[in-house]
Amino acid sequence: MKERFDAIVVGGGPAGCAAAYTLAKGGLAVLLVERGRFAGVKNMTGGVLYGPVLHDLIPEFWKEAPVERHVSRHVITFLSEKTSVSIDFNSAGLDQPLYDGFTVLRARFDRWFADKVEQAGGVVITGVRVDDLLWDGQRVVGIVAGGDRIPAEVVIAADGVNSVMAGKAGLGVKLSPENVNQGVKEVIKMRREVIEERFNVAGDGGAAMHFLGFCTRGVHGGGFLYTNKESLSLGVVVQLQALIENNLKSVELLEGFKAHPAVRELIKGGTTVEYSAHLVPAGGLRMVPRLYTDGLLVTGDAAALVLATGRALEGLNFALASGMAAAETVKLAKAKGDFSKETLSQYEKLLAESFVLRDLKKFEQSADFLENQRLYSLYPGLACSLAEKIFRVDGKPKKTVWQLAREEMKGKVSLWQLLRDGLAARRTI
Amino acid sequence: MSLMTIEQRLALNTYEVDTEPHIRLKEEICRQCERQSCLYVCPAECFKAREGKISFNHEGCLECGSCHISCSREAIEWSYPRGHFGVSYEYG
């Protein structure tokens, strides 16, 4: 390679591709290095890319990107051992561009995105693991990969939750079983017509379903089911500490989730074609490390830029937006001819102005709220048993819903406790 | 759908297995470990306990990083597989 790179991006996920694409579009010499055989082959996600962030970068990306289905139906389901209660949201508005979100399969989606980087003029190398950073004193001046030393003005670490690059620069996230969730997922093949009929979606519409309660046997976590074109993405996300404390394996939770009456019928006849696992940072703002130093910027999961509120576990948009902000900062640094941390501090300013740090700040207390075991073990079960009392007609004199609710709560949770949890939820969901 | 063994699950994925493991255990520490979190947190069940001894097989590793984060005794020397090696997902 004769070319002298302005920037080297480590990692071909959404953060890295968004950064590299933005830089290549801006006319900078950028190298994207990905350790997998192709961008995306190491990656997995629950499966929904929400919102208009990518649309800002690649207008109407859904027309060319390998997205699966747009989300036209949202379902939240509370599970007890045998029963379930759901909130099912449908809106005709979700079927219109700009849409609400898309289910994606990352081995396909990320590969497309890396191809876009190449088309924009970036250099993409796959199948190469970056082993180290190149230093000039306190300043990062490139990478070491496959025995080669490749210099650059700046390195963008986009190498995911276990970021080796950020760690080498002393900017690594302090990962611990308390602030990390483990997701395991199956891709279940299913005929298109069966999906559309069973999930009550038409055309390219799809369902995003979230589950709380018995899917994790009441421990910190939840389940998900998303419809793709011709498959389902089904999995559970559980806090690592919850697995350790309860001697649980997430794959056992996954099997239990699949066997639950509310899920069993939805996946009937499908064939499992893939099993994958990944970690998600879930500690919120307090987990986010210093985001830059001389010659280095940290983006996406590598910087723990994930929003976990109990309403959502959203990382893709944070990865995309942070990658774009990193690239804008590098463009500014290039124009100034100065890649010192003083100039690169612009990155944090951009993130502080955007939803990335604003959302993380606003929901700063969510991580504590989500530690409340009652969210997983008590309330989903209460919702189910209360629904059973409300809907079953047993021929005896009827009680009001309020009386039934008080009966169900008796001995399980006090009204005071419920009120306190409700007030906490007001700030954090 | 019937239950699947972990071997059946891992057999669905494509692996290019390196001759050298990318994760190594400090066996003398593992031998004294009572917690053995690795047995629960590894989603590929790469860690096995036999007669009190923990062994690790890197072949089915899903490269998630759960083991080194969960090991309270820092007995796991962790890295990603070299470029090209390890698991490849078709869907992801």
Interface residues (C-beta under 8 A of the other chain):
Chain A: R35 G36 R37 G40 V41 K42 N43 M44 T45 L105 R106 A107 R108 F109 D110 G127 V128 R129 A145 G146 V161 N162 V164 L175 S176 P177 V180 Q182 V184 V187 N228 S231 S233 L240 L243 I244 N247 L248 K249 S250 V251 E255 K258 R264 I267 K268 G270 T272 V273 E274 Y275 S276 A277 H278 L279
Chain B: M1 L3 M4 I6 R9 L10 L12 N13 E16 R35 S37 Y40 V41 P43 A44 E45 L62 E63 C64 G65 S66 I69 S70 W78 S79 Y80 P81 R82 G83 H84 G86 V87 S88 Y89 E90 Y91 G92
